[in-house]
């Protein structure tokens, strides 16, 4: 099996399942091992920063999808 196919099998579960039992038995172990996240780990995951909406403005160091008016506030209180 080529290195490309081995890496694909490590990354792509659908491809890995399409291999024969013999081919799967010949795959070397993935060097990063098996990664399993626990429920507490997943509860700690955050998708990004929350906008500071106390003043009704986007005030963080991130791009606001709304246009900024002359006062420096976005046209919406949600960013």
N, C-alpha and C positions, 0 to 999 in steps of 0.2 A: 504494500500500500504506500502511495506517495506521501511525502510530508504534508502536502496541501490537503490531501484527503484525511490524514490523521487530525490535523488542526480543525478541519471542517467538522469531523466527527466529535471533537471535544466541544466545539461551540454550538453545533446545530443538532438538537435532540432528535428532530424529525429525520435528518439524514442518518444519524447514528442508529435509529430504530430500523431504517431501511436496509442496513447491512445484515448480512447473514450472521448466524451465531458464530461461525468460524472466524469471520472477519472481525466481529466485536471482541472475540477472545484474543485476537492478535494485536489489538490496540494497546499501545503503552499507556500507563497511568498518566492522567493529566498532571502536569508538574505543579499546578496550583492546588491540586487536591479537590476534594468535595467541599463546596461552600454551602452551608446551611445557616440561614438566619432564623433566630428564635423570635417568638412573639415580642419579648421585651426589646430585642434589637430593632424590630420593625416599628415599634411604637416610638422609638427615638428618631426615626427618619423624618427629615424636614425637606420640603420641596423648594424652599426659597425664603426670602425675607418678606415680612409683612410691612406694608406701607404704614408710615406714621400718620394716622388720620385724625389725631387729636385736634389739629388746626385746620383740618380739611384740605391739606396740601400734601403733595408728594415731597418728602424731605430727605429721603434716603439717597445713598450713593448708587443708584441704579436708574435705568431708563424708565421714564414714565410714558405710557402709551397715549396720554392725552396732551393736548397743546397747553402750553403754559401762558397765562395772561400776564399783564404788566405787574401785578402784585407778586408774581412768582409762584402763584398757586395754579394747579391744574383746573380745568373746567369741570372736573368731577372730584368727589371726595374719595373715590376708589382708584387706586393705581394698579 
